[in-house]
Structure formats: C-alpha cells, structure tokens
Amino acid sequence: MDDGRRCTVEAASARQLLAPDEPPPFRVERANGASPFVLTADHASRRLPRALGTLGVEEAELSRHIAWDIGVEALALALAERLDAFTIVQGYSRLAIDVNRPPGSPESIVTRSEYTAIPGNAGLSTQDVEARVRELFQPYHARIRAELDRREQLGRPAVLVALHSFTPSYAGSSRPWQLGVLYQRDTRLAHALLSLLAEQGDLVVGDNQPYSVSDETDYAIPVHGEQRGIAHVELELRQDLLLDAGQCQGWAERVAALLERAYTVVFPS
C-alpha cells in the first residue's frame, strides 16, 4: 500500500486542510500488479477532512450517493485481487472536492447536490479552494500519472478502468440499467465490452448511460486516458447490486472476465 501523503505538495505559507494524524488522500493496492489494467475509484469514500466538520450536512445525507459511490471501494478491491491490477482508491468524499471534475468547474466543489444544500461549501475563499485542490485532488492524480508514466517508461501496457456506481433512481425516475459503459472519443474498449455484454444477453446495459463522459464534466478519462492515447473505459454499476460483500465479489468476477476478454479483442496477440 502506498502512503498518499508522500505525494502531497504543501507550501509552508498555505492553509493546511488535513491534520498529520488523518488518513492520506488515497490508497494503492497491488502497486506492482502484473495486469495491464489500472483501476481507479474516484468516489470510494464518504470521509470528510476533520477541518470541514460535516459541511453542515446531516448524517443521513452523508450516507447517500451525494457523498460517495456506494459499493465501489469493495468492488475495486475485489477486482484488484482477481486481476492482480494496480488500483487506486480516493480517500475523501466528493463533497470536499470531486476528483473526477476539473478544478474550478461548477461541479468541482458543489454548494448543492441533487436536492441537498452543502452550506460548508458556500462562500469559500481562494485559499480554502486551493487547500482542497492541493491536498486531495492533486496527490491522487499525481499518483495515477506516476503509475502511467512508469508503465510507459518500462514499455508495459496500461489500460485505464474508472469504476463508479449510480443510484437506482434519480429525480423520481427509475434507472433500468444494471451496468453502464461510458466513453467519449476513444471507443475501443467500450465497444468491445458492449459487444460482449450483448452476447451474454442477461443484463440491461447502458451505452453511455446513465451518464456520459465529457471534457467539462469528467477528469480521469479525458486527462489520463484520452490525452495519453491509452485504451480506457468508465464502468458504472447500480448501487443496489453492490450492497454486500457477496454481490461485490460476484460482480468483480464477472467484470474481471469481461475486461480480460475485451482486452484480447482490442489487443489481439
């Protein structure tokens, strides 16, 4: 396991967000994994830095999707084991800062999420925003870049898989998809997966549903995938299918097999 704090860039005069005894901004599993897959879990945690308190949000709300992607950490760790894949898991809630949004974008540090106001994010100073970017956003992405750089230098393959989960309903509308396959410009891995899933025929699969990837609303895929020119995909699992360890293990087994088969389609030996 890597200590994410080692990658945190701090200036002596800057406002500090994380206390020395708080967890680092990310954790890494299978740092030397043999798999070509590099797994990311941007919204794995609901933890808030102690200095932010609860951001003025009730505990019941902090347990909801607005704070984290329920089940995605367990899914990511199970996939890491099955694939022997480098896996990085974000350590703090998207309500502090969303590491899958460009800093400065409207959804980077939200003052309202769905129907819930986030009072602690209103009226932030430039120093407040910079502290969240510096201590939570930058170290996480620096570690992803370092791994992808390392693989490039070693001539090792790298395939980025961004893992997320989504709610069964949103704004009163049910979401029928069990799994969503998301992509933007590079369709290689996504289309291979969609074809394999169509062959299986037992799932309702979203083709860029319930979300889609864009430069304005996403960071990991456009920056670490598209800008590098490496194959990539974002996978969204419905949260009611990831409620216990057995479900997460079952999905990990299925997704791992699909990824390995899709890899051979995209990169035939």
FENJOLIN-V392785 format. One record per run of one state. SS is the DSSP state (helix for helix, strand for strand, loop for the rest). FROM is the first residue (numbers start at 1). TO is the last residue. Records with the same first field share a line. If there is no record, write none. Layout:
BEGIN
SS = FROM-TO / FROM-TO
END
This chain:
BEGIN
loop = 1-2 / 8-25 / 30-36 / 42-49 / 53-58 / 63-71 / 84-85 / 91-111 / 114-115 / 118-118 / 122-125 / 155-158 / 167-168 / 171-172 / 175-178 / 183-187 / 201-204 / 208-219 / 227-231 / 242-244 / 267-269
strand = 3-3 / 26-29 / 37-41 / 86-90 / 112-113 / 116-117 / 159-166 / 169-170 / 173-174 / 179-182 / 205-207 / 232-238
helix = 4-7 / 50-52 / 59-62 / 72-83 / 119-121 / 126-154 / 188-200 / 220-226 / 239-241 / 245-266
END
